[in-house]
Amino acid sequence: MTSLSVKFLSVPFPNSTNNFKTARLHATPPQTVAPPPESGAAEIDSERLEPRVEERDGYFVLKEKFRQGISPQEKVKIEKDPLKLFMENGIEELAKIPFEEIESSKMHKDDIDVRLKWLGLFHRRKHHYGRFMMRLKLPNGVTTSAQTRYLASVIRKYGDDGCADVTTRQNWQIRGVVLPDVPDILKGLEEVGLTSLQSGMDNVRNPVGNPLAGIDPHEIVDTRPYTNLLSQYITANSRGNPAFANLPRKWNACVIGSHELYEHPHINDLAYMPATKNGRFGFNLLVGGFFSAKRCAEAIPLDAWVPGDDVLPVCGAILEAFRDLGFRGNRQKTRMMWLIDELGIEVFRKEVAKRMPQQHLERASSEDLVDSKWERRDYFGVHPQKQEGYSFVGIHIPVGRVDADDMDELARLADVYGSGELRLTVEQNIVIPNIENLKVEALLREPLLEKFSPEPPILMKGLVACTGNQFCGQAIIETKARAMKVTEEVQRQVSVGRAVRMHWTGCPNTCGQVQVADIGFMGCMARDRSGKMVEGVDVYVGGRIGSDSHLGEVYKKGVPCGELAALVVELLVDRFGAVRRQREEEDEEERQD
């Protein structure tokens, strides 16, 4: 019952494109479909298609001729490649330097505020000076009890400054880390099979997959082999991969394994959608989905299908096209969709195809395996696995926040009742898999499940919140505690018959993904009724997930947080069928009379 872990192929540090011409992944059975017709590509100036980066001494750097008008972050990368802090042990020396000396040196200050993000370390200068958040790589959200205990031991030493979050990319983030401890923490991560490498800044973020992979009786394909291989490919087995460490901007990928689309493909730069073709299993590709402060865009079809064996090569080809051709000026216009817009989807597709080992991409399959009429299932509570005699239990982690004791208890429950494994979800919750049915009742009686309930209140089920200004310097408002407080207040006023997903984000960078929520709250400053500036939100309504996914739109701007509960009550009654509890009580009294 242990989780499936695919050992990565032995590959040297990348020093040229198309490293995986001979690497093949055999993970899925063949099935059948016919290809659509080919269509031609638009013309574009050949000079625009010249790669803007070149390889020097194993690292990729921006060519001199393309350095005019670049962003400050690009200049920092040119001065010193951030990955050297890991690959050439620069972190060991940096960790020995007193923080005051680091602050007085521009080069070292750039290390602290920019380059360390390539090691997953984010300095919380504004709200947590001298402390770091560390982001892990956790493909498919699968973690072990040993890993969880190790992370608990790290944050415990930092007292009130130490805590951990389940993120919207199915991942762990730990807080309170101080720089002198980092070399030892990195060694400890390696010992338990974790890495934080290439998890921030202009890198590929944690690959997302089905949280029920391998245990879901209705899954389409087990996503774990693919997400494991993608993560290992991107980081060269956690040794550092310069080929994909100097992208124009961050980049997200997911592999879809369920009809529920738990992985939210429409908001990823690359989404693998399961489909069959001519008796073979593979994936149609969506590209370009992203959120930013200035623009949000849904992923669009690349009109390409790859067999399961080519998941890695096509990932590399798309990344190389983005790395080589992407704009590196205004950071608000450097995500991959901006490049797709500029080139047009057919030219972009052509650039991807010529970077494939065979320099060719098949057109998309017409036989998508995702059932568009499937009713999305709730993973909270007890559910039977495909393995006879076993169940999984989904538990609610309020806004994703846990402390060291919580993590130790979660690890204990995974060991005592399951297989020593936990699954993180993009909604910031946790699934405990592989529980013998005879042990389920005892698990449900555990004290921790009073705090992390398998059956949370209906409005809590879909509640998501980013870090907020408790720790994040970019956040305008506090999010996590406020999200809980507002939701609790709303629950006291209305009764809701169906789940309503509510997401909070502290700033327009929208880490809380408000645009995919039924109701979303984006932090801003607003004027209250007396004219005083207070913390507020812009309210979004109408985001959808699943096969009919689309992004929500602004419903009302500049709502003071103190007035928000009343607005949410009105929204729930008007648009989501909620009933005011006073009315519900009156109706009940009338029925009794």
Buried (B, 14 or more C-beta within 10 A) or exposed (E): BEBBEBEBBEBEBBEEBBBBEEBEBEBBEEBEBEEEEEEEBEEBEEEEBEBBBEBEEBBBBBEEEBBEEBBEBBEBBBEBBBBBBBBEEBBEEBBEBEBEEBBEEEEBBBBBBBBBBBBBBBBBBEBBEBBBBBBBBBBBBBBBBBBBBBBBBBBBEBEEBBBBBBBBBBBBBBBBBBBEBBBEBBEBBEEBEBBBBBBBBBBBBBBBBBBBBBBBEEBBBBBBBBBBBBBBBBBBBBBBBBBBBBBBBBBBBBBBBBBBBBBBBBBBBBBBBBBBBBEBBBBBBBBBBBBBEEEBBBBBBBBBBBBBBBBBBBBBBBBBBBBBBBBBEEBEBBBBBBBBBBBBBBBBBBBBBBBBBEEEBBBBBBBBBBEEEBEBBEBBBBBBBEBEEBBBBBBBBBBBBBBBEBBBBBBBBBBBBBBBBBBBBBBBBBBBBBBBEEBBEEBBEBEBBEEBBBBBEBBBBBBBBBBBBBBBBBBBBBBBBBBBBBBEBBBEBBBBEEBBBBBBBBBBBBBBBBBBBBBBBBBBEBEBEEEEEBBBBBBBBBBBBBBEBEBBEBBEEEBBBBBBBEBBBEBBBEBBEBBBBEEEEEEEEEEEE
